[in-house]
Amino acid sequence: MRVRFEQVLRGIVIAALALMLWQSLSREGSSGGQRLSARGVSGALAKWSALARAPSGIHVRLDSVPSPLDRAWLGALAGAGSSVTWSGDLAPVMIDAQPVASPAGGTKVLVAAPTGSSVAVSDDIGVIDTVRAQNAGAALLLSSIAGNLTARVGGSVASTASRDSVVLHKVLVIGDAGWEAKFVAAALEEEGWKVDAFIRVAPGVDVTQGLTAAIDTSRYSAVVALDGASSPYANRLIEFARAGGGVVFAAQAASLDAMAPLRAGEISRATSEGLTKQTPESVSLATLSLTPIRSLTRDAVPLEKQAGGVAIAARRIGAGRVLQLGYHDTWRWRLGGGEGAVRDHREWWTRLVGSVAYAPAIPRDARASGDEAPMAALVAAIGPKAPAGTLVTLSKSPSDWMALLFVLLALGLIVEVASRRLRGVT
């Protein structure tokens, strides 16, 4: 029985040698009909491209999204006649960087990622912040960046560069003489905006600051309409918005019939429950008197909600954007809020104006490049992730087969020699 066992082992060794020889000769002669599989693309692309004939199928198991060069290479193999598929647990991620329309500058970073995933945002210096994706994305406002921005989710990395800067013009504030007009203009000026103003002191008595008859995008980036003083300018504001300008109007201005074409929704009854509960230094945005915005138009988007309803809504008018506010007397927040209320009031108003401001972009560096949506580019190059059922048809790569045959040959040879030695045969 031992002799027969040794003969079987010898046959296995000879068969393994024969298969290895056949495999080697077939690889040298032709690669047609082969279905290749590999983990990752590092080093494999050059081997596959050097074959005499394109493989019939190629499957790559990915731990990270391939680089733009590797994606283009895989696309070229697919174009040469190979069926290229991929698999792997890769998170789709996208990143975009936009200049902020604010005199203080800054960059708004938008990231698309799976809900609940941890997104690490960094620049050329290092990690800036790690955020949790909510509703399939996250947003960051950065005061300064160094070089390219990257967003990493597992093995997926997207990168971009801030390519543009923006040109800002003045802001026009229209309102009756009072605390609201005074502190809205002050908040914008403190943030660095250049402000023109039309202040109605009494019927037929107006005070202007730099205002001319023209309200257009060559002079103004945005207009803030606070109350009934904006009624004479309603038609000009409509044309200004259609030409690309931004308009922010408060609840009192929105109630004017002349402002109806700009409204994002209907005006309802004002609520002031929060005012009766306020104590010194307790005023906040949530406690201000609010006129909820009801029955939004089909193209309107609610941006902020309070317990009473929609507090801020936006819509597009022509080429411009309009922001409708439901809050009354935001100056109360500035004067009656706690520590930091002045800063918060200032930043809130400049953020509102910046979100609608007409700010034409100027390219800064045409050479800047990035990989903003690597997963989308991978799918565009070789198609979506292969279904699990198709993976069983893919054979192992030739290198895997050679390794298995060598292990089989070595084991058979070792066991046969050991058996012969143990029974005293040389």
Backbone hydrogen bonds, N-H to C=O, Kabsch-Sander energy under -0.5 kcal/mol:
donor,donor_aa,acceptor,acceptor_aa,energy
5,F,1,M,-2.4
6,E,2,R,-2.4
7,Q,3,V,-2.2
8,V,4,R,-2.4
9,L,5,F,-2.2
10,R,6,E,-2.4
11,G,7,Q,-2.2
12,I,8,V,-2.3
13,V,9,L,-2.4
14,I,10,R,-2.4
15,A,11,G,-2.7
16,A,12,I,-2.7
17,L,13,V,-2.3
18,A,14,I,-2.4
19,L,15,A,-2.7
20,M,16,A,-2.5
21,L,17,L,-2.3
22,W,18,A,-2.6
23,Q,19,L,-2.9
24,S,20,M,-2.3
25,L,21,L,-2.5
26,S,22,W,-2.6
27,R,23,Q,-1.9
28,E,24,S,-1.8
29,G,25,L,-2.2
30,S,26,S,-2.4
34,Q,31,S,-1.8
36,L,34,Q,-0.5
36,L,57,G,-3.1
38,A,59,H,-1.9
40,G,38,A,-0.7
40,G,61,R,-1.8
45,L,41,V,-1.4
47,K,43,G,-1.0
48,W,44,A,-2.7
49,S,45,L,-2.3
50,A,46,A,-1.2
51,L,47,K,-0.5
51,L,48,W,-0.9
56,S,34,Q,-1.4
57,G,34,Q,-1.8
58,I,83,S,-2.8
59,H,36,L,-2.3
60,V,85,T,-1.9
61,R,38,A,-2.4
62,L,60,V,-0.7
62,L,87,S,-3.2
65,V,155,G,-1.3
71,R,67,S,-2.6
72,A,68,P,-2.2
73,W,69,L,-2.1
74,L,70,D,-2.6
75,G,71,R,-2.3
76,A,72,A,-1.9
77,L,73,W,-2.1
78,A,74,L,-2.2
79,G,75,G,-2.1
80,A,76,A,-1.3
81,G,78,A,-1.3
82,S,77,L,-1.9
83,S,56,S,-1.9
84,V,82,S,-0.9
85,T,58,I,-2.7
85,T,83,S,-0.5
87,S,60,V,-1.9
90,L,88,G,-1.5
94,M,112,A,-1.9
95,I,372,E,-1.4
96,D,110,L,-2.1
98,Q,108,K,-2.6
100,V,106,G,-2.1
102,S,100,V,-2.0
105,G,102,S,-1.9
107,T,142,L,-3.0
108,K,98,Q,-3.4
109,V,107,T,-0.6
109,V,140,L,-3.0
110,L,96,D,-2.9
110,L,108,K,-0.5
111,V,138,A,-2.9
112,A,94,M,-2.2
113,A,111,V,-0.5
113,A,136,A,-0.7
116,G,133,A,-2.8
117,S,114,P,-2.1
119,V,117,S,-0.6
119,V,131,V,-3.3
120,A,118,S,-0.5
120,A,152,R,-2.1
121,V,119,V,-0.6
121,V,129,D,-3.0
122,S,150,T,-2.2
123,D,126,G,-2.3
124,D,146,A,-2.5
128,I,121,V,-2.9
129,D,121,V,-1.8
131,V,119,V,-2.6
133,A,117,S,-2.6
133,A,131,V,-0.5
134,Q,137,G,-2.8
137,G,134,Q,-0.6
138,A,111,V,-2.4
140,L,109,V,-2.4
142,L,107,T,-3.1
142,L,140,L,-0.6
147,G,145,I,-0.5
149,L,160,T,-3.1
150,T,122,S,-2.8
151,A,158,A,-2.7
152,R,120,A,-2.2
153,V,156,S,-2.7
156,S,153,V,-2.1
157,V,155,G,-0.5
158,A,151,A,-2.5
159,S,371,D,-1.8
160,T,149,L,-2.5
163,R,161,A,-1.0
165,S,362,I,-2.1
167,V,360,P,-1.8
168,L,166,V,-0.5
170,K,219,R,-1.7
171,V,194,K,-2.5
172,L,222,A,-2.2
173,V,171,V,-0.5
173,V,196,D,-2.5
174,I,172,L,-0.5
174,I,224,V,-3.0
175,G,198,F,-2.1
177,A,200,R,-2.4
182,K,178,G,-1.9
183,F,179,W,-2.6
184,V,180,E,-2.2
185,A,181,A,-2.0
186,A,182,K,-2.0
187,A,183,F,-2.3
188,L,184,V,-2.0
189,E,185,A,-2.3
190,E,186,A,-2.6
191,E,187,A,-1.2
192,G,189,E,-1.2
193,W,188,L,-2.4
195,V,193,W,-0.6
196,D,171,V,-2.7
197,A,209,Q,-1.5
198,F,173,V,-2.6
199,I,207,V,-3.4
200,R,175,G,-1.8
200,R,198,F,-0.5
201,V,199,I,-0.8
201,V,205,V,-2.0
202,A,205,V,-1.9
205,V,202,A,-3.0
206,D,204,G,-0.6
207,V,199,I,-3.2
209,Q,197,A,-2.9
216,D,214,A,-0.5
219,R,216,D,-1.5
220,Y,216,D,-2.7
221,S,170,K,-3.0
222,A,170,K,-1.1
223,V,246,G,-2.1
224,V,172,L,-3.5
225,A,223,V,-0.6
225,A,248,V,-2.7
226,L,174,I,-2.6
226,L,224,V,-0.6
230,S,227,D,-1.8
231,S,228,G,-1.9
233,Y,230,S,-1.2
234,A,231,S,-1.7
237,L,233,Y,-2.4
238,I,234,A,-2.1
239,E,235,N,-2.1
240,F,236,R,-2.2
241,A,237,L,-2.4
242,R,238,I,-2.2
243,A,239,E,-1.5
244,G,241,A,-1.7
245,G,240,F,-2.6
246,G,221,S,-1.5
247,V,321,R,-2.1
248,V,223,V,-2.8
249,F,323,L,-2.4
250,A,225,A,-2.4
251,A,327,Y,-0.9
253,A,226,L,-0.8
254,A,250,A,-2.4
255,S,251,A,-1.2
256,L,253,A,-1.4
259,M,256,L,-1.1
260,A,257,D,-1.6
262,L,259,M,-1.8
263,R,259,M,-0.9
263,R,260,A,-0.9
266,E,294,R,-3.0
268,S,292,P,-1.2
271,T,290,L,-3.3
275,L,272,S,-0.6
276,T,272,S,-0.8
276,T,273,E,-0.6
277,K,273,E,-0.5
277,K,274,G,-0.8
278,Q,275,L,-1.0
281,E,336,G,-0.5
282,S,279,T,-2.0
283,V,336,G,-1.7
287,T,284,S,-0.9
288,L,284,S,-0.6
288,L,285,L,-0.9
290,L,271,T,-2.3
291,T,326,G,-3.4
293,I,310,V,-2.2
294,R,266,E,-2.4
294,R,292,P,-0.7
297,T,264,A,-2.4
300,A,297,T,-1.7
301,V,314,A,-3.0
303,L,312,I,-2.8
304,E,312,I,-1.6
306,Q,309,G,-3.0
309,G,306,Q,-1.3
310,V,293,I,-0.5
311,A,304,E,-2.7
312,I,304,E,-1.7
313,A,324,Q,-2.0
314,A,301,V,-2.4
315,R,322,V,-1.9
317,I,320,G,-2.0
319,A,242,R,-1.6
320,G,241,A,-0.8
320,G,317,I,-2.2
321,R,245,G,-0.7
322,V,315,R,-2.8
323,L,247,V,-2.9
324,Q,313,A,-3.1
325,L,249,F,-2.5
325,L,323,L,-0.5
326,G,311,A,-2.4
328,H,289,S,-2.2
332,R,329,D,-1.5
333,W,330,T,-0.7
334,R,330,T,-1.3
335,L,331,W,-2.5
336,G,332,R,-2.9
337,G,333,W,-1.2
341,A,338,G,-2.0
344,D,340,G,-2.7
345,H,341,A,-2.8
346,R,342,V,-2.2
347,E,343,R,-2.7
348,W,344,D,-2.4
349,W,345,H,-2.1
350,T,346,R,-2.1
351,R,347,E,-2.0
352,L,348,W,-2.0
353,V,349,W,-2.4
354,G,350,T,-2.5
355,S,351,R,-1.5
356,V,352,L,-0.7
356,V,353,V,-1.1
357,A,353,V,-1.6
358,Y,221,S,-2.5
359,A,357,A,-0.8
362,I,165,S,-3.6
364,R,163,R,-3.8
365,D,163,R,-0.9
368,A,365,D,-1.3
371,D,159,S,-0.8
375,M,93,V,-0.6
377,A,373,A,-2.1
378,L,374,P,-2.2
379,V,375,M,-2.4
380,A,376,A,-2.2
381,A,377,A,-1.7
382,I,378,L,-2.5
383,G,379,V,-1.9
386,A,86,W,-2.9
390,T,387,P,-1.3
391,L,388,A,-1.2
393,T,390,T,-0.9
394,L,391,L,-1.3
395,S,393,T,-0.5
400,D,397,S,-0.6
401,W,397,S,-1.9
402,M,398,P,-2.5
403,A,399,S,-2.0
404,L,400,D,-2.2
405,L,401,W,-2.6
406,F,402,M,-2.2
407,V,403,A,-2.2
408,L,404,L,-2.3
409,L,405,L,-2.7
410,A,406,F,-2.8
411,L,407,V,-2.5
412,G,408,L,-2.4
413,L,409,L,-2.4
414,I,410,A,-2.5
415,V,411,L,-2.7
416,E,412,G,-2.1
417,V,413,L,-2.3
418,A,414,I,-2.6
419,S,415,V,-2.3
420,R,416,E,-2.3
421,R,417,V,-2.3
422,L,418,A,-2.2
423,R,419,S,-1.3
424,G,421,R,-1.4
425,V,420,R,-2.9
